């Protein structure tokens, strides 16, 4: 099993990231693979109806 966490907060290393990392650390201790994606700084554009 793998858990993907997405941090949508504007502050990359803020409180949200701290809480997400706390949860992911506990999951890692149980042998569950985890990954966090930081959305801050990424350009996310709306659909262009290609």
C-alpha positions as CSV (number, residue, x, y, z in Angstrom):
1,X,0.0,0.0,0.0
2,X,1.2,3.5,-0.7
3,X,-0.2,6.8,0.8
4,X,0.0,10.0,-1.2
5,X,-0.4,13.3,0.7
6,X,-0.9,16.6,-1.2
7,X,0.0,19.8,0.6
8,X,-1.9,22.7,-1.0
9,X,-0.8,25.3,1.6
10,X,1.0,28.4,0.2
11,X,3.7,27.9,2.9
12,X,5.8,24.9,1.9
13,X,7.2,24.3,5.4
14,X,4.3,25.6,7.4
15,X,2.0,24.0,10.0
16,X,0.2,21.9,7.3
17,X,3.4,20.3,6.2
18,X,4.4,19.6,9.8
19,X,1.1,17.8,10.5
20,X,1.3,15.9,7.2
21,X,4.8,14.8,8.0
22,X,3.8,13.7,11.5
23,X,1.1,11.4,10.0
24,X,3.4,10.1,7.3
25,X,6.1,9.3,9.8
26,X,3.7,7.1,11.8
27,X,2.6,5.4,8.6
28,X,6.3,4.7,7.7
29,X,6.8,3.1,11.1
30,X,4.0,0.7,10.2
31,X,5.8,-0.2,7.0
32,X,3.5,1.8,4.7
33,X,5.2,3.6,1.8
34,X,4.4,7.3,1.7
35,X,5.0,10.3,-0.5
36,X,4.1,14.0,-0.1
37,X,3.6,16.3,-3.0
38,X,4.1,20.0,-2.4
39,X,1.8,22.2,-4.6
40,X,3.2,25.5,-3.5
41,X,5.2,27.1,-6.2
42,X,3.6,24.9,-8.9
43,X,1.6,26.5,-11.7
44,X,-1.8,24.9,-11.8
45,X,-3.9,26.2,-14.7
46,X,-7.6,25.5,-15.4
47,X,-8.7,23.2,-18.2
48,X,-8.3,24.7,-21.7
49,X,-10.8,22.3,-23.3
50,X,-8.1,20.8,-25.6
